[in-house]
Amino acid sequence: MSLEEDTHIIENEDEIHVSLPSPDDSNIHLIDMSEFYGTSDTSTNAKVLLILNQDINLPLPFFAQLWNQAELKVCADGGSTRLLHYSEKHRSELMKSSKYLLHNNNKDDNKVNEFVPDYIVGDLDSISETVRSHFLSLGTKIKQQSTTYAHDLTKSISLINLSLNCPKVDIIGSCDDYDGLLHLETKNLDNVKSPKHATVFVLGAIGGRFDQTISAITYVTKLSAEKPQFQFILLNAEYMEFVLLLKKGRNFVHIKKNELFFDGAIATDRVTSDGTIKLRNIGLLPLVNEVVLSTEGLKWDVKNWNSKVGGNVSSSNLVVGDNGLYVESSDYLFVNIEF
């Protein structure tokens, strides 16, 4: 069916006004992308960086901004090796400028010119003894969980949940090295009445081997249902885009149309020769189930539009809303947005 024939599709101008939702509207799930580069209220919402086992090929200013905004940094198994290689690749830049490493949470010595995670967790089959000893010497805590019946992503989220909500629990020494984290989480989190909300940036979930990408998408969907206090934002390790998991119902993604992250330091490909800013690409991806979609703030908005893999999918759309976009979906929906 062509665009002209589909009455559920509305073509907009290249900029339209989209009103911000009322802060009192509890029926809207708000995702504020300014959290990526702003200062979060850590008393109510934490920012966490979780690094999976994929090569990190992002520009240093971008990665450093993410690193410095995260109050908790966790590597899932081989993600620690990828992080060390990334530090070695950018060693000269890290030594020349202190702006890239404002702090390492677990190291008082600011002369450490590399990225040092707070935790490494997993079955540890993808980390060498050299890498393990290196990070241990710099204060990183390492927790082995050897069970093959849980994904390293799941193990990492259990550790993150415990670290944020049960800071007095000895995560390293209070449970076994097989599947103890999952049991420790269940035991302690049952008594937490108001678990801390967190935005978890998962680096390396997208890209690399296709089966690993699908696996990450599957586990993030499952974890989002089990832990609604966590907002998962997947990051492509090779391309500057967010991949959000929107919940069933009405969502608002707050991202200003003409705003560049990091003062435009790494977004030069979005600035034309005459100084204008290109529109952000966006895709609405029904990777879980068939959905019915309604949107506001896109170049091609849809109203009560059926979307599924093998049917209609809104890819290569554009963000034109001045304050962001609304997406109402009948089920979980993945959305990728360029920085």
Secondary structure as GFF3:
##gff-version 3
##sequence-region A 1 339
A	DSSP	beta_strand	9	11	.	.	.	ID=ss1
A	DSSP	beta_strand	28	32	.	.	.	ID=ss2
A	DSSP	three_ten_helix	33	36	.	.	.	ID=ss3
A	DSSP	beta_strand	45	51	.	.	.	ID=ss4
A	DSSP	alpha_helix	60	69	.	.	.	ID=ss5
A	DSSP	beta_strand	72	76	.	.	.	ID=ss6
A	DSSP	alpha_helix	79	89	.	.	.	ID=ss7
A	DSSP	alpha_helix	91	96	.	.	.	ID=ss8
A	DSSP	three_ten_helix	98	100	.	.	.	ID=ss9
A	DSSP	beta_strand	119	122	.	.	.	ID=ss10
A	DSSP	alpha_helix	129	137	.	.	.	ID=ss11
A	DSSP	beta_strand	141	144	.	.	.	ID=ss12
A	DSSP	alpha_helix	152	165	.	.	.	ID=ss13
A	DSSP	alpha_helix	180	189	.	.	.	ID=ss14
A	DSSP	beta_strand	197	206	.	.	.	ID=ss15
A	DSSP	alpha_helix	210	226	.	.	.	ID=ss16
A	DSSP	beta_strand	230	236	.	.	.	ID=ss17
A	DSSP	beta_strand	241	246	.	.	.	ID=ss18
A	DSSP	beta_strand	249	254	.	.	.	ID=ss19
A	DSSP	three_ten_helix	261	264	.	.	.	ID=ss20
A	DSSP	three_ten_helix	268	270	.	.	.	ID=ss21
A	DSSP	beta_strand	280	285	.	.	.	ID=ss22
A	DSSP	beta_strand	291	296	.	.	.	ID=ss23
A	DSSP	beta_strand	300	302	.	.	.	ID=ss24
A	DSSP	beta_strand	305	307	.	.	.	ID=ss25
A	DSSP	beta_strand	314	319	.	.	.	ID=ss26
A	DSSP	beta_strand	324	329	.	.	.	ID=ss27
A	DSSP	beta_strand	333	338	.	.	.	ID=ss28
###
